[in-house]
Amino acid sequence: MVSISCNEDKIVVVSPKNAENVARFKELGGVWINRSWSFNFDRNIYKALKFYINGYYKCDFDSPKIKVKLIFTENKEQVLEPVSFYGFSFAIAYGKKTGSRVGAGVKLLDGIITSGGSIYNWSSYVEKGSQFLIEEFPSVFEPVEGIEIEVITPLNTQILQNERLKDVSTDELMQELDFREKLFNL
C-alpha cells in the first residue's frame, strides 16, 4: 500500500521498495527510515512526489476508496522484486525456494503465487487466473494490461460525505483548511 503524510517538517512516504522508486526518492532527497521514505518538508518536493507516485502506480491515492477484486489474466513475474501493481504487492518472495506471500491490504482469494528462478536471480510469480481482494483500493485508476478489476463495493459519495463530517468539529475543519492552505499555496 502507498501513502503520503505530512507534518510541519517532514513528508513521509510508505510504498513498496523497488529499484526505480529507490533511485527516484533518493534523487528527491529521501532517506529510508523505519520502512518508509522521509523527506524534509518542501511544497515543491511534495508536489513532485504526488505527481511521481500517482503516475508510477497508475492511480490517485487521494481518491475515495472502493472494494475490488483483481483477476490476473496472464502470468506475472518479477525478478528480485515483488509482483506489485497500483502500490499493492501480490507476490513477495525472498529467494528461489521461499514461496511468496501477499503484501499489506491484499487477500489471495484463488490461484497460485510462488517463487522461482535461480539462487541469485530469484523471482516472485503470480499465475494466470489468480484472484485477489483489496478492501481499500483507489477509485481513480488506469487499466494495467493483464489485470481485470471488478468493483465489488461501488463508490457512494453521499455516504462518504456524511461519514467524513459526522464527528468533526468546526475547529478541526478550520485547522485542516489552514493546513491545506499552507501546504498548497505557492
C-alpha positions as CSV (number, residue, x, y, z in Angstrom):
1,M,0.0,0.0,0.0
2,V,1.1,3.5,-0.7
3,S,0.5,6.6,1.5
4,I,1.9,10.1,1.8
5,S,1.6,12.0,5.1
6,C,2.9,15.4,6.2
7,N,3.7,17.2,9.4
8,E,5.3,20.5,9.9
9,D,8.8,19.5,8.9
10,K,8.7,16.0,7.3
11,I,7.0,14.3,4.4
12,V,6.7,10.5,4.9
13,V,6.0,8.1,2.0
14,V,5.2,4.5,2.5
15,S,5.5,2.4,-0.6
16,P,6.8,-0.9,-1.8
17,K,10.6,-0.7,-2.1
18,N,11.9,-1.3,-5.6
19,A,14.9,-0.2,-7.6
20,E,13.1,2.5,-9.6
21,N,11.5,4.1,-6.5
22,V,14.8,4.0,-4.6
23,A,16.5,5.9,-7.4
24,R,13.7,8.5,-7.7
25,F,13.2,9.0,-4.0
26,K,17.0,9.4,-3.4
27,E,17.0,12.0,-6.2
28,L,14.4,14.0,-4.4
29,G,16.4,13.9,-1.1
30,G,14.6,11.0,0.6
31,V,16.1,8.8,3.3
32,W,14.9,5.3,4.1
33,I,13.9,5.1,7.8
34,N,11.6,2.6,9.6
35,R,10.2,1.0,6.4
36,S,9.3,4.4,4.8
37,W,10.8,7.3,3.0
38,S,11.3,10.5,4.9
39,F,11.8,13.9,3.2
40,N,12.4,17.4,4.6
41,F,9.2,19.3,4.1
42,D,9.1,21.4,0.9
43,R,6.0,22.2,-1.1
44,N,7.7,21.5,-4.4
45,I,9.0,18.2,-3.3
46,Y,5.5,17.3,-2.0
47,K,4.0,18.1,-5.4
48,A,6.8,16.2,-7.2
49,L,6.2,13.2,-5.0
50,K,2.5,13.2,-5.6
51,F,2.9,13.6,-9.4
52,Y,5.5,10.8,-9.5
53,I,3.7,8.3,-7.2
54,N,0.3,8.8,-8.9
55,G,1.9,8.4,-12.4
56,Y,4.1,5.4,-11.4
57,Y,1.3,3.5,-9.7
58,K,-1.3,4.5,-12.2
59,C,-3.9,5.6,-9.6
60,D,-4.7,8.6,-7.4
61,F,-4.2,7.7,-3.8
62,D,-6.2,10.7,-2.6
63,S,-9.3,9.5,-4.3
64,P,-12.0,7.8,-2.2
65,K,-11.5,4.0,-1.6
66,I,-13.6,1.2,-3.0
67,K,-13.6,-2.6,-2.6
68,V,-12.3,-4.5,-5.7
69,K,-11.4,-8.0,-6.9
70,L,-8.4,-8.1,-9.2
71,I,-8.0,-11.1,-11.6
72,F,-4.7,-11.7,-13.3
73,T,-5.5,-12.6,-17.0
74,E,-1.8,-13.5,-17.7
75,N,1.2,-14.8,-15.7
76,K,3.2,-12.0,-14.0
77,E,6.8,-12.5,-12.8
78,Q,9.3,-10.0,-11.3
79,V,13.0,-10.9,-10.8
80,L,14.5,-9.8,-7.4
81,E,11.3,-7.8,-6.6
82,P,7.7,-8.4,-5.6
83,V,5.0,-8.5,-8.2
84,S,3.4,-5.1,-7.5
85,F,0.7,-3.0,-9.2
86,Y,-1.2,0.0,-8.0
87,G,1.1,0.2,-5.0
88,F,0.0,-3.2,-3.7
89,S,2.2,-6.4,-3.6
90,F,0.6,-9.5,-4.9
91,A,3.6,-11.9,-4.6
92,I,6.6,-11.2,-2.3
93,A,9.4,-13.7,-2.5
94,Y,12.8,-13.6,-0.8
95,G,14.6,-16.4,-2.6
96,K,14.2,-19.2,-5.1
97,K,12.5,-21.7,-2.6
98,T,10.9,-19.3,-0.1
99,G,7.5,-19.3,-1.7
100,S,5.6,-16.0,-1.8
101,R,3.2,-14.0,0.4
102,V,0.9,-11.2,-0.3
103,G,1.5,-7.6,0.9
104,A,-0.5,-5.5,3.3
105,G,-4.1,-4.8,2.3
106,V,-4.2,-7.7,-0.2
107,K,-6.0,-11.1,0.2
108,L,-5.5,-14.0,-2.1
109,L,-8.9,-15.5,-3.0
110,D,-7.9,-18.1,-5.5
111,G,-4.9,-19.0,-7.6
112,I,-1.2,-19.6,-7.1
113,I,1.6,-17.2,-6.0
114,T,5.1,-18.6,-5.6
115,S,8.8,-18.1,-6.1
116,G,11.2,-19.4,-8.7
117,G,14.2,-18.5,-10.8
118,S,17.7,-19.3,-9.7
119,I,19.5,-18.8,-6.4
120,Y,21.0,-15.5,-7.5
121,N,18.1,-14.3,-9.7
122,W,15.1,-15.5,-7.8
123,S,11.6,-14.3,-8.8
124,S,8.1,-13.6,-7.4
125,Y,5.4,-15.1,-9.5
126,V,1.6,-14.8,-9.9
127,E,-0.2,-17.4,-12.0
128,K,-2.8,-16.5,-14.6
129,G,-6.3,-16.8,-13.1
130,S,-5.2,-15.8,-9.6
131,Q,-7.8,-13.6,-7.8
132,F,-7.1,-11.0,-5.1
133,L,-9.4,-8.9,-2.9
134,I,-8.4,-5.3,-1.9
135,E,-10.8,-3.5,0.5
136,E,-9.3,0.0,0.2
137,F,-8.5,0.5,-3.5
138,P,-8.3,4.0,-5.1
139,S,-11.4,4.8,-7.1
140,V,-9.4,6.6,-9.7
141,F,-7.0,4.3,-11.6
142,E,-5.7,3.5,-15.1
143,P,-6.1,-0.1,-16.5
144,V,-3.0,-2.3,-16.5
145,E,-2.5,-4.9,-19.2
146,G,-3.1,-8.4,-17.8
147,I,-5.2,-7.4,-14.8
148,E,-9.0,-7.2,-14.7
149,I,-10.6,-5.2,-12.0
150,E,-14.2,-5.9,-10.7
151,V,-15.7,-3.3,-8.4
152,I,-17.4,-5.1,-5.5
153,T,-18.5,-2.1,-3.5
154,P,-19.1,1.0,-5.7
155,L,-18.4,4.5,-4.5
156,N,-21.3,6.1,-2.7
157,T,-20.3,9.8,-2.4
158,Q,-23.2,10.8,-0.2
159,I,-22.3,8.2,2.4
160,L,-18.6,9.2,2.2
161,Q,-19.5,12.9,2.7
162,N,-21.7,12.1,5.7
163,E,-19.1,9.8,7.3
164,R,-16.3,12.4,6.9
165,L,-18.3,15.2,8.5
166,K,-20.2,13.3,11.2
167,D,-17.6,13.5,14.1
168,V,-15.6,16.6,13.0
169,S,-15.9,19.8,14.9
170,T,-15.8,23.2,13.3
171,D,-12.4,23.9,14.9
172,E,-11.0,20.7,13.4
173,L,-12.3,21.7,10.0
174,M,-10.7,25.1,10.2
175,Q,-7.4,23.7,11.3
176,E,-7.4,21.3,8.4
177,L,-8.3,24.1,6.0
178,D,-5.4,26.3,7.4
179,F,-3.0,23.3,7.0
180,R,-4.1,22.7,3.4
181,E,-3.9,26.4,2.5
182,K,-0.3,26.5,3.8
183,L,0.5,23.2,2.0
184,F,-0.8,24.1,-1.4
185,N,-0.4,27.8,-1.8
186,L,2.8,28.7,-3.6
